[in-house]
Amino acid sequence: MPTTPDGDHNLEIEHLISFSLQNIMMYSTSRSQNSAQSHHSSSTGQLPQRLLTRREIIPARNDVLWRIERGAVRTLTWSEDGTFITLGYWGTGDLVGYPLSKVKPYQIECLTSVEVSVVPPHLWNQDVEALLSHIQQAEELLSIVHRKPMSLRLWQFLVWLSEKFGRDVEQGKLIDLNVTHQEMAEVLNTTRVTVTRLLQQFQEEGSLIRHKRRIIMRLSNKGCK
């Protein structure tokens, strides 16, 4: 499988930070002046919601953000040769949307069944905390994909997933999200074969347990690899 330069993983962060929160709020203010009626109805009632199925693509709209109420999605792009590059994983409470990135092409893919709320521009300035969280999570993942050696990179990625999507079970912390070996490879800029080999190594060391199609992290058995 061909790999892409590490620099490709910098794209979303570089453009996301340059697209500052100040500009978001200025834009949302100007839009609200032209949509007072819409503002009133959205402020006094529930935001419009939408249900999407696993592997469905969230519509490419530049006039709204999407708040995830349930489920998980990933943001991704792809290179000229068709190699997918995963830019982020997002779950309940996160804001995602095409206005948050200047990466082209760009998609938001549902990894599970997903329920989202539609957040119009005049309400973006009420979600500054979620917008900041989006930047912070993207930066954290960016730092992980530059870790060396690859075993550390993969382990730190699994820890990150367990903190974001994990739940405590008797054997450890279950990553309650089915991420395939190929999808891990697309995040970490490596090959599926390498991911499979390292996961087998972690399992033999007792650092994780494979349960059906899920991973249980045994963090007490392993420090920073």
C-alpha positions in Angstrom: 0.0 0.0 0.0 1.4 3.4 -0.9 2.0 5.9 1.9 1.7 9.6 2.0 4.1 12.2 3.4 3.6 13.1 7.0 3.0 16.7 5.9 -0.4 15.7 4.5 -1.6 15.2 8.1 -0.7 18.8 8.9 -3.3 20.2 6.4 -6.3 20.3 8.6 -4.6 21.9 11.6 -2.8 24.6 9.6 -6.0 25.7 7.8 -8.2 25.2 10.9 -6.0 27.5 13.1 -5.8 30.1 10.4 -9.6 30.1 10.1 -9.8 31.8 13.5 -12.7 31.8 16.0 -12.9 35.5 15.6 -13.7 35.1 11.9 -16.3 32.5 12.8 -18.0 34.8 15.2 -17.9 37.8 12.8 -19.4 35.7 10.1 -22.1 34.3 12.4 -23.0 37.9 13.6 -23.4 39.1 10.0 -25.6 36.2 9.1 -27.7 36.7 12.1 -28.5 40.3 11.1 -30.1 38.9 8.0 -32.0 36.1 9.6 -33.6 37.4 12.8 -36.7 35.3 12.2 -34.6 32.1 11.9 -32.6 33.1 15.0 -35.7 33.4 17.1 -37.1 30.0 16.0 -33.8 28.2 16.5 -33.1 29.9 19.9 -36.5 29.0 21.3 -36.9 25.5 20.0 -34.8 22.5 19.3 -32.3 22.5 16.5 -33.2 20.5 13.4 -31.8 16.9 13.7 -30.9 14.3 11.2 -30.2 10.5 11.4 -27.5 8.9 9.3 -26.5 5.3 8.8 -23.0 3.8 9.1 -20.7 4.7 6.2 -23.1 7.5 5.1 -21.4 10.8 4.2 -22.6 13.9 6.0 -23.9 16.4 3.4 -21.3 18.8 2.1 -22.8 22.1 3.2 -20.8 25.2 3.9 -23.6 27.1 5.6 -24.0 24.9 8.7 -22.0 23.0 11.3 -23.1 19.6 12.7 -23.2 18.8 16.4 -22.9 15.0 17.0 -25.6 14.0 19.5 -24.9 10.2 19.2 -22.4 8.1 17.3 -19.0 8.6 15.8 -17.6 10.1 12.5 -14.3 10.6 10.9 -13.1 13.4 8.7 -10.9 12.4 5.8 -9.3 13.4 2.5 -7.4 11.5 -0.1 -4.3 11.9 -2.2 -4.0 12.0 -6.0 -3.4 8.2 -6.1 -6.6 7.6 -4.1 -4.9 6.8 -0.7 -7.3 7.8 2.1 -5.9 10.1 4.9 -7.9 10.2 8.1 -7.8 13.7 9.6 -9.8 13.1 12.8 -12.3 11.1 14.8 -15.3 12.8 16.4 -18.0 11.7 18.9 -20.8 12.9 21.0 -20.7 16.6 21.7 -18.2 17.4 19.0 -18.8 20.0 16.3 -17.8 19.1 12.7 -18.5 20.7 9.4 -17.1 21.7 6.1 -16.6 25.4 7.2 -14.0 24.1 9.7 -11.5 22.9 7.0 -10.0 24.2 3.8 -8.7 20.8 2.9 -9.9 19.6 -0.6 -11.2 17.0 -1.1 -12.9 16.7 2.3 -15.5 14.3 3.7 -17.2 13.5 7.0 -18.0 9.8 7.1 -20.2 8.1 9.7 -18.5 5.2 11.5 -21.7 4.2 13.3 -25.3 5.2 13.0 -25.2 8.9 13.9 -27.6 11.5 15.1 -26.6 15.1 14.4 -28.1 18.5 15.1 -27.8 21.2 12.4 -26.2 24.4 13.8 -26.7 27.5 11.7 -24.1 30.3 11.5 -25.9 32.7 13.8 -25.5 30.2 16.6 -21.8 29.3 16.1 -20.7 31.9 18.6 -22.6 30.1 21.3 -20.4 27.0 20.7 -16.9 28.5 21.2 -16.0 25.7 23.7 -16.8 23.0 21.2 -14.9 24.9 18.5 -11.9 25.1 20.7 -12.2 21.4 21.6 -12.2 20.7 17.8 -8.8 22.5 17.4 -7.3 20.9 20.6 -8.3 17.3 19.5 -7.0 17.8 16.0 -3.7 19.0 17.4 -3.5 16.1 19.8 -4.0 13.6 17.0 -1.5 15.5 14.9 1.2 15.1 17.6 0.4 11.3 17.8 0.9 10.7 14.1 4.4 12.1 14.3 5.5 9.8 17.2 8.4 7.3 16.6 8.8 4.4 16.5 5.6 3.1 14.9 4.8 0.9 17.9 4.6 4.1 20.1 2.6 5.8 17.4 0.0 3.0 17.3 -0.1 2.6 21.1 -0.6 6.3 21.7 -3.4 6.3 19.1 -5.1 3.4 20.8 -4.8 5.2 24.2 -6.3 8.3 22.6 -9.2 6.3 21.2 -9.8 4.7 24.6 -10.0 8.1 26.2 -12.4 9.4 23.7 -14.6 6.4 22.9 -13.8 4.0 25.7 -15.8 2.6 28.6 -14.6 0.6 31.6 -15.1 -3.1 31.6 -13.9 -5.9 33.9 -10.7 -6.6 31.8 -9.8 -2.9 31.2 -11.1 -0.2 28.9 -13.1 -1.2 25.9 -12.7 1.0 22.8 -16.4 1.1 21.8 -15.7 1.8 18.2 -14.9 -0.6 15.4 -11.8 0.9 13.7 -10.4 -1.5 11.1 -6.7 -2.1 10.7 -6.8 -0.3 7.3 -8.4 2.7 8.9 -5.7 2.8 11.6 -3.1 2.7 8.9 -4.7 5.6 7.1 -4.5 7.7 10.3 -0.9 6.7 11.2 0.6 6.9 7.7 1.6 3.2 7.7 0.4 0.0 6.2 -2.3 -2.4 7.3 0.2 -5.2 7.6 2.3 -3.2 10.1 -0.8 -2.4 12.1 -1.8 -6.0 12.2 1.7 -7.1 13.3 1.9 -4.6 16.1 -1.6 -5.3 17.4 -0.6 -9.0 17.6 2.5 -8.0 19.4 0.6 -5.9 21.9 -1.8 -8.8 22.4 1.0 -11.3 23.1 2.5 -8.8 25.6 -0.9 -8.7 27.4 -1.3 -5.0 26.8 -4.6 -5.5 25.0 -7.3 -8.1 24.5 -9.3 -8.6 21.2 -12.9 -9.1 22.0 -14.9 -9.9 18.8 -14.2 -6.8 16.7 -13.3 -4.5 19.6 -10.1 -3.8 21.5 -9.9 -3.8 25.3 -6.9 -1.8 26.6 -5.1 -3.1 29.7 -3.5 0.2 30.5 -2.3 -1.0 34.0 -0.2 -3.6 32.2 1.6 -1.1 30.1 3.2 2.3 30.5 4.3 4.5 27.7 5.6 2.2 25.2 
